[in-house]
Amino acid sequence: MHLLPSDAFHWSFKIMRHHHLFSVSAVLHLTGAFILPQRAALFTNYGLHSSESSRPNTKFFNANADDDSSDSIPSDTDLDPQPTRAVENKEISSDLKRKLYQLAASYDRGFAATPKARTEANGIIEQLAAINPTKHAARGIDGDHSGSDDVPLRAIWRMIWTTAFDVVSLGASPIAAPSAIYQAITDPPIATNIIDFIPRAQTFFPSSSVPSSLLRAEVTTRASSRSGAPNRVGLVFEGVKLQPIELLGQKVDNLPPLSVDLTWQQGLIEQVARFVPGLDNFSAAGKNNIDAPGYFDVEYLDDELLIIRQQAPGGRFALIKVDNCDP
């Protein structure tokens, strides 16, 4: 009786299993066949059946077959590396983010950071920037609702780390201490920077022993994309508002805020820019210039973490996505 290679494989397997032997190399030697790498899991299945209909649909090929046979083993270059690379990057980013979160918690969001801690955080951020999964972070930031609603930056972001001197210096005030800091981009192109301040003395005592007070500062800006820089967001300041929220444990958010409208300055700049060379970079039309003043670059953005680098006075911010910015 002449056995086909597949039958020889089947009966050889039964004989070896009967004698409590399981040698893959012996089976391959008997059949003269090689199994495809992606089908290698077959050897972990001890429940082979003799009928062709119930036998696993496993593909074999002859080692002596021509190279152009359709049954040849796919090379490593034939496999798509993108899914594997994406998984690896996700694992790397998760580990890097964990380290950044630990630094943020240990050094009070950067307000108490040592030079060594800042250097370590910058190294982590640079590694994250190298595997940034968002290649066009400024998409939709102009607020053109006639197109897609896909706006990667649309969210409420709370700051967990910064090296920006203009923010870190707020922690040196003996009168007020910065509490939560947000960037709210819920209705592009409007982006609002929010800083909550509490009395410095309030930080020295347990919350149960001192009536709380809170003042909220909001800086409203108009965001825009910059042509030729998919991860750059331009900013034009439009207003500042100071709103008391709580005073000695009593809600006072019904009091009128102190507001300053900055849009008139923008209009004045645009009028004067026609006669003063170089001043047009500070006008709304300056957004067409990729390096016009007033912007930040997105270095990393995923579904939970945003890292930006501001143009002037410089510094980095790391922010996490939150559900709201209620004081």
C-alpha positions, 0 to 999 in steps of 0.5 A: 500500500502506498501512503501519501505524505499526509497519511504517513504523517498521520500514522507516524504521529499515532505510533509515536503517541502510542509509545509516549513519544512526540518528536517533531523532527522525526515526523518531518523526517518521515514525511519529507515535508515542512509545515508553514511557520504560521501553522506550527501551532498544529503540533500542540493539537493532540486530537488529530483525526483520520478523516480528511474532512475533520483534519485541520486545514493545514498547508504543506509543501515539498522541500524540493519544490521549485522556488516559485511555487505558490506553497513556498514559505513567506520571507520576513520581508513579505510580512507587514511590520506595521502592526508589530511596530505599533504594538512595540511603540505602544508598550514603549510609550506606556513605560515612558508615560509611567516614568513621566507620571512618577516624576510629575508626582514626585516634583509637584508638576515641575514646580519643585523639580531639580535640574536632574529631574528636568533633564530626566523628564526632557529625555523621556519626552524626547523618546515619546516624541520619536514615537508620536502616533499623531502626525497631524495634531493641528487638524481641524483646530481652525474650527471649520465645522463644514468638514470633518469633526476629527480634531485630535486636540479637542479635549480638556487637558490638565497640566501634570508637568512643565518646564516653562519659566513663566508658569514655574515662576508662579510657584514662587509667589508668597501670596498665591499658589497655583492649583489646577492648570488646564487647557480647554479646547472644546470649541475650536478655534477657541482655546482657553488656558485656565489657572486656579489660584489658592492662598499660599497659607491655605497650602500649609494647613489641612483643608478641614482646618482652613476655609478654602478660597479660590480665584480662577484666571482664564486666558482666551486665545484663538488657535489656528494651524500653520501652513507647512507645519502639521503639528504647530498651532498658532495662538492669538490672545483675545482676552483675560478674565479673573473670576472669584470662585470661593472665599473663606468657604463661601461660593462667590462665583456669582460675582462679576468677573474682572475682564480685559478684552485684548481683541482691540489691540489685535485690530490696532496691530493690524492697522499699524502693521500696514506701515511698520515693516515686520509688525505684520507677523503679530497680526492675524494674517501672520498665521500664514507665516510658519514662524510667526510669533505665538505658537506651540508645537505638539511633540506627542499626542495620544488618547490620554497624553498631550505634550507641547513645546511653546515658542516663547518664552520656551518650555514644555508642558505635559497634560492629561485628558480629563472629563471637566475643569470644574473648580 
